[in-house]
Amino acid sequence: MKDTSEKMERIYNEMMMKKTPEERVKMCFSMLNTARRIVLSTIKDKKNWRKEMFLRFYGDEFTPTQKEKILRALKNFS
């Protein structure tokens, strides 16, 4: 879905390119941290938070076999 006009997209891109690379990286980490906190706040079983975080952020990126291997590793990590 693209609901942003070309003009606004151009303005946004120009604004972003005025920032230093360091500022852009800091923005990315800030957004990732916010997303992480939001997801953590919705996890009821805090004991398995690593598993839940992995599944919510990356669960569709791996084959079932890969996913099981990663989940086993996370279980051993706790």
mmJSON file of the N, C-alpha and C atoms, coordinates in Angstrom:
{"data_MODEL":{"atom_site":{
"group_PDB":["ATOM","ATOM","ATOM","ATOM","ATOM","ATOM","ATOM","ATOM","ATOM","ATOM","ATOM","ATOM","ATOM","ATOM","ATOM","ATOM","ATOM","ATOM","ATOM","ATOM","ATOM","ATOM","ATOM","ATOM","ATOM","ATOM","ATOM","ATOM","ATOM","ATOM","ATOM","ATOM","ATOM","ATOM","ATOM","ATOM","ATOM","ATOM","ATOM","ATOM","ATOM","ATOM","ATOM","ATOM","ATOM","ATOM","ATOM","ATOM","ATOM","ATOM","ATOM","ATOM","ATOM","ATOM","ATOM","ATOM","ATOM","ATOM","ATOM","ATOM","ATOM","ATOM","ATOM","ATOM","ATOM","ATOM","ATOM","ATOM","ATOM","ATOM","ATOM","ATOM","ATOM","ATOM","ATOM","ATOM","ATOM","ATOM","ATOM","ATOM","ATOM","ATOM","ATOM","ATOM","ATOM","ATOM","ATOM","ATOM","ATOM","ATOM","ATOM","ATOM","ATOM","ATOM","ATOM","ATOM","ATOM","ATOM","ATOM","ATOM","ATOM","ATOM","ATOM","ATOM","ATOM","ATOM","ATOM","ATOM","ATOM","ATOM","ATOM","ATOM","ATOM","ATOM","ATOM","ATOM","ATOM","ATOM","ATOM","ATOM","ATOM","ATOM","ATOM","ATOM","ATOM","ATOM","ATOM","ATOM","ATOM","ATOM","ATOM","ATOM","ATOM","ATOM","ATOM","ATOM","ATOM","ATOM","ATOM","ATOM","ATOM","ATOM","ATOM","ATOM","ATOM","ATOM","ATOM","ATOM","ATOM","ATOM","ATOM","ATOM","ATOM","ATOM","ATOM","ATOM","ATOM","ATOM","ATOM","ATOM","ATOM","ATOM","ATOM","ATOM","ATOM","ATOM","ATOM","ATOM","ATOM","ATOM","ATOM","ATOM","ATOM","ATOM","ATOM","ATOM","ATOM","ATOM","ATOM","ATOM","ATOM","ATOM","ATOM","ATOM","ATOM","ATOM","ATOM","ATOM","ATOM","ATOM","ATOM","ATOM","ATOM","ATOM","ATOM","ATOM","ATOM","ATOM","ATOM","ATOM","ATOM","ATOM","ATOM","ATOM","ATOM","ATOM","ATOM","ATOM","ATOM","ATOM","ATOM","ATOM","ATOM","ATOM","ATOM","ATOM","ATOM","ATOM","ATOM","ATOM","ATOM","ATOM","ATOM","ATOM","ATOM","ATOM","ATOM","ATOM","ATOM","ATOM","ATOM","ATOM","ATOM","ATOM"],
"id":[1,2,3,4,5,6,7,8,9,10,11,12,13,14,15,16,17,18,19,20,21,22,23,24,25,26,27,28,29,30,31,32,33,34,35,36,37,38,39,40,41,42,43,44,45,46,47,48,49,50,51,52,53,54,55,56,57,58,59,60,61,62,63,64,65,66,67,68,69,70,71,72,73,74,75,76,77,78,79,80,81,82,83,84,85,86,87,88,89,90,91,92,93,94,95,96,97,98,99,100,101,102,103,104,105,106,107,108,109,110,111,112,113,114,115,116,117,118,119,120,121,122,123,124,125,126,127,128,129,130,131,132,133,134,135,136,137,138,139,140,141,142,143,144,145,146,147,148,149,150,151,152,153,154,155,156,157,158,159,160,161,162,163,164,165,166,167,168,169,170,171,172,173,174,175,176,177,178,179,180,181,182,183,184,185,186,187,188,189,190,191,192,193,194,195,196,197,198,199,200,201,202,203,204,205,206,207,208,209,210,211,212,213,214,215,216,217,218,219,220,221,222,223,224,225,226,227,228,229,230,231,232,233,234],
"type_symbol":["N","C","C","N","C","C","N","C","C","N","C","C","N","C","C","N","C","C","N","C","C","N","C","C","N","C","C","N","C","C","N","C","C","N","C","C","N","C","C","N","C","C","N","C","C","N","C","C","N","C","C","N","C","C","N","C","C","N","C","C","N","C","C","N","C","C","N","C","C","N","C","C","N","C","C","N","C","C","N","C","C","N","C","C","N","C","C","N","C","C","N","C","C","N","C","C","N","C","C","N","C","C","N","C","C","N","C","C","N","C","C","N","C","C","N","C","C","N","C","C","N","C","C","N","C","C","N","C","C","N","C","C","N","C","C","N","C","C","N","C","C","N","C","C","N","C","C","N","C","C","N","C","C","N","C","C","N","C","C","N","C","C","N","C","C","N","C","C","N","C","C","N","C","C","N","C","C","N","C","C","N","C","C","N","C","C","N","C","C","N","C","C","N","C","C","N","C","C","N","C","C","N","C","C","N","C","C","N","C","C","N","C","C","N","C","C","N","C","C","N","C","C","N","C","C","N","C","C","N","C","C","N","C","C"],
"label_atom_id":["N","CA","C","N","CA","C","N","CA","C","N","CA","C","N","CA","C","N","CA","C","N","CA","C","N","CA","C","N","CA","C","N","CA","C","N","CA","C","N","CA","C","N","CA","C","N","CA","C","N","CA","C","N","CA","C","N","CA","C","N","CA","C","N","CA","C","N","CA","C","N","CA","C","N","CA","C","N","CA","C","N","CA","C","N","CA","C","N","CA","C","N","CA","C","N","CA","C","N","CA","C","N","CA","C","N","CA","C","N","CA","C","N","CA","C","N","CA","C","N","CA","C","N","CA","C","N","CA","C","N","CA","C","N","CA","C","N","CA","C","N","CA","C","N","CA","C","N","CA","C","N","CA","C","N","CA","C","N","CA","C","N","CA","C","N","CA","C","N","CA","C","N","CA","C","N","CA","C","N","CA","C","N","CA","C","N","CA","C","N","CA","C","N","CA","C","N","CA","C","N","CA","C","N","CA","C","N","CA","C","N","CA","C","N","CA","C","N","CA","C","N","CA","C","N","CA","C","N","CA","C","N","CA","C","N","CA","C","N","CA","C","N","CA","C","N","CA","C","N","CA","C","N","CA","C","N","CA","C","N","CA","C","N","CA","C","N","CA","C","N","CA","C"],
"label_alt_id":[null,null,null,null,null,null,null,null,null,null,null,null,null,null,null,null,null,null,null,null,null,null,null,null,null,null,null,null,null,null,null,null,null,null,null,null,null,null,null,null,null,null,null,null,null,null,null,null,null,null,null,null,null,null,null,null,null,null,null,null,null,null,null,null,null,null,null,null,null,null,null,null,null,null,null,null,null,null,null,null,null,null,null,null,null,null,null,null,null,null,null,null,null,null,null,null,null,null,null,null,null,null,null,null,null,null,null,null,null,null,null,null,null,null,null,null,null,null,null,null,null,null,null,null,null,null,null,null,null,null,null,null,null,null,null,null,null,null,null,null,null,null,null,null,null,null,null,null,null,null,null,null,null,null,null,null,null,null,null,null,null,null,null,null,null,null,null,null,null,null,null,null,null,null,null,null,null,null,null,null,null,null,null,null,null,null,null,null,null,null,null,null,null,null,null,null,null,null,null,null,null,null,null,null,null,null,null,null,null,null,null,null,null,null,null,null,null,null,null,null,null,null,null,null,null,null,null,null,null,null,null,null,null,null],
"label_comp_id":["MET","MET","MET","LYS","LYS","LYS","ASP","ASP","ASP","THR","THR","THR","SER","SER","SER","GLU","GLU","GLU","LYS","LYS","LYS","MET","MET","MET","GLU","GLU","GLU","ARG","ARG","ARG","ILE","ILE","ILE","TYR","TYR","TYR","ASN","ASN","ASN","GLU","GLU","GLU","MET","MET","MET","MET","MET","MET","MET","MET","MET","LYS","LYS","LYS","LYS","LYS","LYS","THR","THR","THR","PRO","PRO","PRO","GLU","GLU","GLU","GLU","GLU","GLU","ARG","ARG","ARG","VAL","VAL","VAL","LYS","LYS","LYS","MET","MET","MET","CYS","CYS","CYS","PHE","PHE","PHE","SER","SER","SER","MET","MET","MET","LEU","LEU","LEU","ASN","ASN","ASN","THR","THR","THR","ALA","ALA","ALA","ARG","ARG","ARG","ARG","ARG","ARG","ILE","ILE","ILE","VAL","VAL","VAL","LEU","LEU","LEU","SER","SER","SER","THR","THR","THR","ILE","ILE","ILE","LYS","LYS","LYS","ASP","ASP","ASP","LYS","LYS","LYS","LYS","LYS","LYS","ASN","ASN","ASN","TRP","TRP","TRP","ARG","ARG","ARG","LYS","LYS","LYS","GLU","GLU","GLU","MET","MET","MET","PHE","PHE","PHE","LEU","LEU","LEU","ARG","ARG","ARG","PHE","PHE","PHE","TYR","TYR","TYR","GLY","GLY","GLY","ASP","ASP","ASP","GLU","GLU","GLU","PHE","PHE","PHE","THR","THR","THR","PRO","PRO","PRO","THR","THR","THR","GLN","GLN","GLN","LYS","LYS","LYS","GLU","GLU","GLU","LYS","LYS","LYS","ILE","ILE","ILE","LEU","LEU","LEU","ARG","ARG","ARG","ALA","ALA","ALA","LEU","LEU","LEU","LYS","LYS","LYS","ASN","ASN","ASN","PHE","PHE","PHE","SER","SER","SER"],
"label_asym_id":["A","A","A","A","A","A","A","A","A","A","A","A","A","A","A","A","A","A","A","A","A","A","A","A","A","A","A","A","A","A","A","A","A","A","A","A","A","A","A","A","A","A","A","A","A","A","A","A","A","A","A","A","A","A","A","A","A","A","A","A","A","A","A","A","A","A","A","A","A","A","A","A","A","A","A","A","A","A","A","A","A","A","A","A","A","A","A","A","A","A","A","A","A","A","A","A","A","A","A","A","A","A","A","A","A","A","A","A","A","A","A","A","A","A","A","A","A","A","A","A","A","A","A","A","A","A","A","A","A","A","A","A","A","A","A","A","A","A","A","A","A","A","A","A","A","A","A","A","A","A","A","A","A","A","A","A","A","A","A","A","A","A","A","A","A","A","A","A","A","A","A","A","A","A","A","A","A","A","A","A","A","A","A","A","A","A","A","A","A","A","A","A","A","A","A","A","A","A","A","A","A","A","A","A","A","A","A","A","A","A","A","A","A","A","A","A","A","A","A","A","A","A","A","A","A","A","A","A","A","A","A","A","A","A"],
"label_entity_id":["1","1","1","1","1","1","1","1","1","1","1","1","1","1","1","1","1","1","1","1","1","1","1","1","1","1","1","1","1","1","1","1","1","1","1","1","1","1","1","1","1","1","1","1","1","1","1","1","1","1","1","1","1","1","1","1","1","1","1","1","1","1","1","1","1","1","1","1","1","1","1","1","1","1","1","1","1","1","1","1","1","1","1","1","1","1","1","1","1","1","1","1","1","1","1","1","1","1","1","1","1","1","1","1","1","1","1","1","1","1","1","1","1","1","1","1","1","1","1","1","1","1","1","1","1","1","1","1","1","1","1","1","1","1","1","1","1","1","1","1","1","1","1","1","1","1","1","1","1","1","1","1","1","1","1","1","1","1","1","1","1","1","1","1","1","1","1","1","1","1","1","1","1","1","1","1","1","1","1","1","1","1","1","1","1","1","1","1","1","1","1","1","1","1","1","1","1","1","1","1","1","1","1","1","1","1","1","1","1","1","1","1","1","1","1","1","1","1","1","1","1","1","1","1","1","1","1","1","1","1","1","1","1","1"],
"label_seq_id":[1,1,1,2,2,2,3,3,3,4,4,4,5,5,5,6,6,6,7,7,7,8,8,8,9,9,9,10,10,10,11,11,11,12,12,12,13,13,13,14,14,14,15,15,15,16,16,16,17,17,17,18,18,18,19,19,19,20,20,20,21,21,21,22,22,22,23,23,23,24,24,24,25,25,25,26,26,26,27,27,27,28,28,28,29,29,29,30,30,30,31,31,31,32,32,32,33,33,33,34,34,34,35,35,35,36,36,36,37,37,37,38,38,38,39,39,39,40,40,40,41,41,41,42,42,42,43,43,43,44,44,44,45,45,45,46,46,46,47,47,47,48,48,48,49,49,49,50,50,50,51,51,51,52,52,52,53,53,53,54,54,54,55,55,55,56,56,56,57,57,57,58,58,58,59,59,59,60,60,60,61,61,61,62,62,62,63,63,63,64,64,64,65,65,65,66,66,66,67,67,67,68,68,68,69,69,69,70,70,70,71,71,71,72,72,72,73,73,73,74,74,74,75,75,75,76,76,76,77,77,77,78,78,78],
"pdbx_PDB_ins_code":[null,null,null,null,null,null,null,null,null,null,null,null,null,null,null,null,null,null,null,null,null,null,null,null,null,null,null,null,null,null,null,null,null,null,null,null,null,null,null,null,null,null,null,null,null,null,null,null,null,null,null,null,null,null,null,null,null,null,null,null,null,null,null,null,null,null,null,null,null,null,null,null,null,null,null,null,null,null,null,null,null,null,null,null,null,null,null,null,null,null,null,null,null,null,null,null,null,null,null,null,null,null,null,null,null,null,null,null,null,null,null,null,null,null,null,null,null,null,null,null,null,null,null,null,null,null,null,null,null,null,null,null,null,null,null,null,null,null,null,null,null,null,null,null,null,null,null,null,null,null,null,null,null,null,null,null,null,null,null,null,null,null,null,null,null,null,null,null,null,null,null,null,null,null,null,null,null,null,null,null,null,null,null,null,null,null,null,null,null,null,null,null,null,null,null,null,null,null,null,null,null,null,null,null,null,null,null,null,null,null,null,null,null,null,null,null,null,null,null,null,null,null,null,null,null,null,null,null,null,null,null,null,null,null],
"Cartn_x":[0.84,0.0,0.892,0.56,1.284,0.272,0.219,-0.752,-0.081,1.205,1.953,2.142,1.831,2.001,3.488,3.785,5.179,5.822,5.067,5.597,6.006,5.125,5.434,6.591,6.633,7.728,9.058,9.071,10.268,10.698,9.742,10.042,10.627,10.013,10.493,11.913,12.15,13.483,14.531,14.191,15.127,15.428,14.396,14.571,15.493,15.274,16.096,17.547,17.746,19.103,19.881,19.189,19.865,20.458,19.96,20.475,21.811,22.647,23.915,23.63,24.559,24.369,24.172,24.888,24.745,23.335,22.772,21.415,20.406,20.624,19.697,19.781,20.993,21.157,20.497,20.687,20.052,18.526,17.986,16.537,16.078,16.851,16.492,16.492,17.533,17.599,16.477,16.142,15.047,13.725,13.484,12.244,12.212,13.364,13.435,13.174,13.748,13.541,12.073,11.433,10.006,9.175,9.456,8.725,8.93,10.148,10.461,9.665,9.623,8.872,7.376,6.848,5.429,5.145,5.975,5.764,5.928,6.959,7.163,5.959,5.338,4.191,2.986,2.966,1.829,2.081,3.293,3.632,3.199,2.32,1.798,2.752,3.362,4.272,5.695,6.05,7.358,8.518,8.233,9.276,9.818,8.956,9.354,9.413,9.838,9.806,10.701,11.85,12.742,12.057,11.404,10.688,9.594,8.804,7.706,8.214,9.287,9.861,10.345,11.053,11.546,10.392,9.38,8.261,7.529,7.364,6.638,7.442,8.747,9.556,10.046,10.381,11.037,10.385,9.254,8.64,8.338,8.059,7.727,8.945,10.118,11.323,12.102,11.696,12.447,11.547,12.163,11.423,11.069,10.08,9.75,10.952,11.803,12.985,13.952,14.205,15.088,14.512,13.208,12.538,12.686,12.478,12.611,14.037,15.011,16.407,16.697,16.211,16.413,15.695,14.471,13.71,14.389,14.979,15.727,16.924,17.616,18.775,18.35,17.228,16.733,16.358,15.786,15.392,16.641,17.727,18.979,19.669,19.354,19.97,19.429,18.196,17.534,18.198],
"Cartn_y":[-1.166,0.0,1.238,2.18,3.444,4.573,5.236,6.312,7.674,7.747,8.992,9.628,10.893,11.582,11.688,11.811,11.931,13.175,14.259,15.492,15.287,14.67,14.435,13.446,12.451,11.487,12.184,13.074,13.823,14.719,15.401,16.261,15.434,14.294,13.417,12.941,12.495,12.0,13.102,14.307,15.43,15.711,15.667,15.895,14.83,13.588,12.5,12.615,13.014,13.104,14.275,15.22,16.321,15.862,14.755,14.222,13.524,13.501,12.781,11.278,10.478,9.022,8.583,9.208,8.862,9.155,10.284,10.621,9.612,9.184,8.218,6.862,6.447,5.177,5.267,6.387,6.564,6.495,7.078,7.015,5.574,4.801,3.39,2.606,2.795,2.078,2.503,3.771,4.258,3.609,3.517,2.892,1.408,0.732,-0.691,-0.889,-0.042,-0.136,0.072,1.027,1.277,0.066,-0.491,-1.681,-2.84,-3.003,-4.08,-3.905,-2.687,-2.432,-2.692,-2.315,-2.552,-4.05,-4.802,-6.248,-6.88,-6.49,-7.051,-6.797,-5.651,-5.33,-6.211,-6.867,-7.723,-9.199,-9.531,-10.929,-11.258,-12.221,-12.605,-13.537,-14.47,-15.44,-14.883,-14.113,-13.453,-14.447,-15.667,-16.692,-17.033,-16.975,-17.325,-16.102,-14.978,-13.737,-13.8,-14.465,-14.551,-15.282,-16.39,-17.168,-16.318,-15.664,-14.842,-13.686,-13.047,-11.951,-12.469,-13.574,-14.152,-14.463,-15.135,-15.522,-14.306,-13.281,-12.093,-11.279,-11.165,-10.361,-11.144,-12.427,-13.178,-14.51,-14.815,-16.124,-16.54,-15.588,-15.929,-15.935,-15.669,-15.532,-16.844,-17.874,-19.121,-20.305,-21.371,-22.611,-23.195,-24.089,-24.711,-25.395,-26.031,-26.698,-25.687,-24.613,-23.57,-22.94,-22.71,-22.092,-22.965,-24.25,-25.154,-25.155,-25.132,-25.108,-23.825,-22.712,-21.438,-21.433,-21.934,-21.972,-22.856,-23.978,-24.834,-24.073,-23.342,-22.565,-21.481,-20.836,-19.809,-20.403,-21.605,-22.263,-22.554,-22.972,-23.25,-21.982,-20.873,-19.574,-19.017,-19.342,-18.751,-19.099],
"Cartn_z":[0.0,0.0,0.0,-0.819,-0.853,-0.806,0.341,0.497,0.704,0.363,0.508,-0.865,-0.951,-2.232,-2.566,-3.839,-4.269,-3.659,-3.568,-2.996,-1.541,-0.747,0.666,0.821,-0.031,0.02,-0.271,-1.246,-1.587,-0.419,0.204,1.36,2.5,2.757,3.831,3.541,2.314,1.953,2.069,1.64,1.764,3.235,4.064,5.489,6.103,5.721,6.254,5.791,4.561,4.032,4.631,5.247,5.93,7.263,7.761,9.025,8.767,9.779,9.65,9.692,9.176,9.286,10.739,11.649,13.063,13.561,13.166,13.576,13.013,11.776,11.169,11.864,12.223,12.944,14.317,15.002,16.316,16.199,15.138,14.928,14.743,13.977,13.751,15.053,15.854,17.127,18.064,18.038,18.87,18.46,17.156,16.67,17.004,16.862,17.208,18.691,19.526,20.969,21.33,20.681,20.93,20.525,19.35,18.893,19.864,20.329,21.281,22.57,23.088,24.321,24.133,22.98,22.706,22.684,21.977,21.906,23.286,24.008,25.359,26.255,26.104,26.966,26.674,25.52,25.176,25.482,25.893,26.184,27.608,27.718,29.028,29.772,29.051,29.665,29.624,30.635,30.657,30.715,31.146,31.226,29.835,28.823,27.457,26.543,27.079,26.299,25.068,25.159,23.988,22.841,23.158,22.147,21.501,22.327,21.813,20.957,21.399,20.614,19.259,19.273,18.017,17.071,17.585,16.731,16.158,16.957,16.481,15.481,15.706,14.796,13.578,13.76,12.686,12.354,12.956,12.796,11.365,10.499,9.107,8.194,8.733,7.912,7.763,8.489,8.497,8.175,7.706,7.478,8.845,8.892,10.186,10.842,10.063,10.617,11.214,10.491,11.002,12.266,12.233,13.368,14.623,14.483,15.634,16.179,15.287,15.721,16.514,16.026,16.709,18.058,18.085,19.341,20.378,19.93,20.866,21.429,20.577,21.021,22.009,21.739,22.661,24.003,23.977,25.229,26.065,25.422,26.122,26.584,25.951,26.274,27.584,27.902,29.082,30.368],
"occupancy":[1.0,1.0,1.0,1.0,1.0,1.0,1.0,1.0,1.0,1.0,1.0,1.0,1.0,1.0,1.0,1.0,1.0,1.0,1.0,1.0,1.0,1.0,1.0,1.0,1.0,1.0,1.0,1.0,1.0,1.0,1.0,1.0,1.0,1.0,1.0,1.0,1.0,1.0,1.0,1.0,1.0,1.0,1.0,1.0,1.0,1.0,1.0,1.0,1.0,1.0,1.0,1.0,1.0,1.0,1.0,1.0,1.0,1.0,1.0,1.0,1.0,1.0,1.0,1.0,1.0,1.0,1.0,1.0,1.0,1.0,1.0,1.0,1.0,1.0,1.0,1.0,1.0,1.0,1.0,1.0,1.0,1.0,1.0,1.0,1.0,1.0,1.0,1.0,1.0,1.0,1.0,1.0,1.0,1.0,1.0,1.0,1.0,1.0,1.0,1.0,1.0,1.0,1.0,1.0,1.0,1.0,1.0,1.0,1.0,1.0,1.0,1.0,1.0,1.0,1.0,1.0,1.0,1.0,1.0,1.0,1.0,1.0,1.0,1.0,1.0,1.0,1.0,1.0,1.0,1.0,1.0,1.0,1.0,1.0,1.0,1.0,1.0,1.0,1.0,1.0,1.0,1.0,1.0,1.0,1.0,1.0,1.0,1.0,1.0,1.0,1.0,1.0,1.0,1.0,1.0,1.0,1.0,1.0,1.0,1.0,1.0,1.0,1.0,1.0,1.0,1.0,1.0,1.0,1.0,1.0,1.0,1.0,1.0,1.0,1.0,1.0,1.0,1.0,1.0,1.0,1.0,1.0,1.0,1.0,1.0,1.0,1.0,1.0,1.0,1.0,1.0,1.0,1.0,1.0,1.0,1.0,1.0,1.0,1.0,1.0,1.0,1.0,1.0,1.0,1.0,1.0,1.0,1.0,1.0,1.0,1.0,1.0,1.0,1.0,1.0,1.0,1.0,1.0,1.0,1.0,1.0,1.0,1.0,1.0,1.0,1.0,1.0,1.0,1.0,1.0,1.0,1.0,1.0,1.0],
"B_iso_or_equiv":[0.0,0.0,0.0,0.0,0.0,0.0,0.0,0.0,0.0,0.0,0.0,0.0,0.0,0.0,0.0,0.0,0.0,0.0,0.0,0.0,0.0,0.0,0.0,0.0,0.0,0.0,0.0,0.0,0.0,0.0,0.0,0.0,0.0,0.0,0.0,0.0,0.0,0.0,0.0,0.0,0.0,0.0,0.0,0.0,0.0,0.0,0.0,0.0,0.0,0.0,0.0,0.0,0.0,0.0,0.0,0.0,0.0,0.0,0.0,0.0,0.0,0.0,0.0,0.0,0.0,0.0,0.0,0.0,0.0,0.0,0.0,0.0,0.0,0.0,0.0,0.0,0.0,0.0,0.0,0.0,0.0,0.0,0.0,0.0,0.0,0.0,0.0,0.0,0.0,0.0,0.0,0.0,0.0,0.0,0.0,0.0,0.0,0.0,0.0,0.0,0.0,0.0,0.0,0.0,0.0,0.0,0.0,0.0,0.0,0.0,0.0,0.0,0.0,0.0,0.0,0.0,0.0,0.0,0.0,0.0,0.0,0.0,0.0,0.0,0.0,0.0,0.0,0.0,0.0,0.0,0.0,0.0,0.0,0.0,0.0,0.0,0.0,0.0,0.0,0.0,0.0,0.0,0.0,0.0,0.0,0.0,0.0,0.0,0.0,0.0,0.0,0.0,0.0,0.0,0.0,0.0,0.0,0.0,0.0,0.0,0.0,0.0,0.0,0.0,0.0,0.0,0.0,0.0,0.0,0.0,0.0,0.0,0.0,0.0,0.0,0.0,0.0,0.0,0.0,0.0,0.0,0.0,0.0,0.0,0.0,0.0,0.0,0.0,0.0,0.0,0.0,0.0,0.0,0.0,0.0,0.0,0.0,0.0,0.0,0.0,0.0,0.0,0.0,0.0,0.0,0.0,0.0,0.0,0.0,0.0,0.0,0.0,0.0,0.0,0.0,0.0,0.0,0.0,0.0,0.0,0.0,0.0,0.0,0.0,0.0,0.0,0.0,0.0,0.0,0.0,0.0,0.0,0.0,0.0],
"pdbx_formal_charge":[null,null,null,null,null,null,null,null,null,null,null,null,null,null,null,null,null,null,null,null,null,null,null,null,null,null,null,null,null,null,null,null,null,null,null,null,null,null,null,null,null,null,null,null,null,null,null,null,null,null,null,null,null,null,null,null,null,null,null,null,null,null,null,null,null,null,null,null,null,null,null,null,null,null,null,null,null,null,null,null,null,null,null,null,null,null,null,null,null,null,null,null,null,null,null,null,null,null,null,null,null,null,null,null,null,null,null,null,null,null,null,null,null,null,null,null,null,null,null,null,null,null,null,null,null,null,null,null,null,null,null,null,null,null,null,null,null,null,null,null,null,null,null,null,null,null,null,null,null,null,null,null,null,null,null,null,null,null,null,null,null,null,null,null,null,null,null,null,null,null,null,null,null,null,null,null,null,null,null,null,null,null,null,null,null,null,null,null,null,null,null,null,null,null,null,null,null,null,null,null,null,null,null,null,null,null,null,null,null,null,null,null,null,null,null,null,null,null,null,null,null,null,null,null,null,null,null,null,null,null,null,null,null,null],
"auth_seq_id":[1,1,1,2,2,2,3,3,3,4,4,4,5,5,5,6,6,6,7,7,7,8,8,8,9,9,9,10,10,10,11,11,11,12,12,12,13,13,13,14,14,14,15,15,15,16,16,16,17,17,17,18,18,18,19,19,19,20,20,20,21,21,21,22,22,22,23,23,23,24,24,24,25,25,25,26,26,26,27,27,27,28,28,28,29,29,29,30,30,30,31,31,31,32,32,32,33,33,33,34,34,34,35,35,35,36,36,36,37,37,37,38,38,38,39,39,39,40,40,40,41,41,41,42,42,42,43,43,43,44,44,44,45,45,45,46,46,46,47,47,47,48,48,48,49,49,49,50,50,50,51,51,51,52,52,52,53,53,53,54,54,54,55,55,55,56,56,56,57,57,57,58,58,58,59,59,59,60,60,60,61,61,61,62,62,62,63,63,63,64,64,64,65,65,65,66,66,66,67,67,67,68,68,68,69,69,69,70,70,70,71,71,71,72,72,72,73,73,73,74,74,74,75,75,75,76,76,76,77,77,77,78,78,78],
"auth_comp_id":["MET","MET","MET","LYS","LYS","LYS","ASP","ASP","ASP","THR","THR","THR","SER","SER","SER","GLU","GLU","GLU","LYS","LYS","LYS","MET","MET","MET","GLU","GLU","GLU","ARG","ARG","ARG","ILE","ILE","ILE","TYR","TYR","TYR","ASN","ASN","ASN","GLU","GLU","GLU","MET","MET","MET","MET","MET","MET","MET","MET","MET","LYS","LYS","LYS","LYS","LYS","LYS","THR","THR","THR","PRO","PRO","PRO","GLU","GLU","GLU","GLU","GLU","GLU","ARG","ARG","ARG","VAL","VAL","VAL","LYS","LYS","LYS","MET","MET","MET","CYS","CYS","CYS","PHE","PHE","PHE","SER","SER","SER","MET","MET","MET","LEU","LEU","LEU","ASN","ASN","ASN","THR","THR","THR","ALA","ALA","ALA","ARG","ARG","ARG","ARG","ARG","ARG","ILE","ILE","ILE","VAL","VAL","VAL","LEU","LEU","LEU","SER","SER","SER","THR","THR","THR","ILE","ILE","ILE","LYS","LYS","LYS","ASP","ASP","ASP","LYS","LYS","LYS","LYS","LYS","LYS","ASN","ASN","ASN","TRP","TRP","TRP","ARG","ARG","ARG","LYS","LYS","LYS","GLU","GLU","GLU","MET","MET","MET","PHE","PHE","PHE","LEU","LEU","LEU","ARG","ARG","ARG","PHE","PHE","PHE","TYR","TYR","TYR","GLY","GLY","GLY","ASP","ASP","ASP","GLU","GLU","GLU","PHE","PHE","PHE","THR","THR","THR","PRO","PRO","PRO","THR","THR","THR","GLN","GLN","GLN","LYS","LYS","LYS","GLU","GLU","GLU","LYS","LYS","LYS","ILE","ILE","ILE","LEU","LEU","LEU","ARG","ARG","ARG","ALA","ALA","ALA","LEU","LEU","LEU","LYS","LYS","LYS","ASN","ASN","ASN","PHE","PHE","PHE","SER","SER","SER"],
"auth_asym_id":["A","A","A","A","A","A","A","A","A","A","A","A","A","A","A","A","A","A","A","A","A","A","A","A","A","A","A","A","A","A","A","A","A","A","A","A","A","A","A","A","A","A","A","A","A","A","A","A","A","A","A","A","A","A","A","A","A","A","A","A","A","A","A","A","A","A","A","A","A","A","A","A","A","A","A","A","A","A","A","A","A","A","A","A","A","A","A","A","A","A","A","A","A","A","A","A","A","A","A","A","A","A","A","A","A","A","A","A","A","A","A","A","A","A","A","A","A","A","A","A","A","A","A","A","A","A","A","A","A","A","A","A","A","A","A","A","A","A","A","A","A","A","A","A","A","A","A","A","A","A","A","A","A","A","A","A","A","A","A","A","A","A","A","A","A","A","A","A","A","A","A","A","A","A","A","A","A","A","A","A","A","A","A","A","A","A","A","A","A","A","A","A","A","A","A","A","A","A","A","A","A","A","A","A","A","A","A","A","A","A","A","A","A","A","A","A","A","A","A","A","A","A","A","A","A","A","A","A","A","A","A","A","A","A"],
"auth_atom_id":["N","CA","C","N","CA","C","N","CA","C","N","CA","C","N","CA","C","N","CA","C","N","CA","C","N","CA","C","N","CA","C","N","CA","C","N","CA","C","N","CA","C","N","CA","C","N","CA","C","N","CA","C","N","CA","C","N","CA","C","N","CA","C","N","CA","C","N","CA","C","N","CA","C","N","CA","C","N","CA","C","N","CA","C","N","CA","C","N","CA","C","N","CA","C","N","CA","C","N","CA","C","N","CA","C","N","CA","C","N","CA","C","N","CA","C","N","CA","C","N","CA","C","N","CA","C","N","CA","C","N","CA","C","N","CA","C","N","CA","C","N","CA","C","N","CA","C","N","CA","C","N","CA","C","N","CA","C","N","CA","C","N","CA","C","N","CA","C","N","CA","C","N","CA","C","N","CA","C","N","CA","C","N","CA","C","N","CA","C","N","CA","C","N","CA","C","N","CA","C","N","CA","C","N","CA","C","N","CA","C","N","CA","C","N","CA","C","N","CA","C","N","CA","C","N","CA","C","N","CA","C","N","CA","C","N","CA","C","N","CA","C","N","CA","C","N","CA","C","N","CA","C","N","CA","C","N","CA","C","N","CA","C","N","CA","C","N","CA","C","N","CA","C"],
"pdbx_PDB_model_num":[1,1,1,1,1,1,1,1,1,1,1,1,1,1,1,1,1,1,1,1,1,1,1,1,1,1,1,1,1,1,1,1,1,1,1,1,1,1,1,1,1,1,1,1,1,1,1,1,1,1,1,1,1,1,1,1,1,1,1,1,1,1,1,1,1,1,1,1,1,1,1,1,1,1,1,1,1,1,1,1,1,1,1,1,1,1,1,1,1,1,1,1,1,1,1,1,1,1,1,1,1,1,1,1,1,1,1,1,1,1,1,1,1,1,1,1,1,1,1,1,1,1,1,1,1,1,1,1,1,1,1,1,1,1,1,1,1,1,1,1,1,1,1,1,1,1,1,1,1,1,1,1,1,1,1,1,1,1,1,1,1,1,1,1,1,1,1,1,1,1,1,1,1,1,1,1,1,1,1,1,1,1,1,1,1,1,1,1,1,1,1,1,1,1,1,1,1,1,1,1,1,1,1,1,1,1,1,1,1,1,1,1,1,1,1,1,1,1,1,1,1,1,1,1,1,1,1,1,1,1,1,1,1,1]
}}}
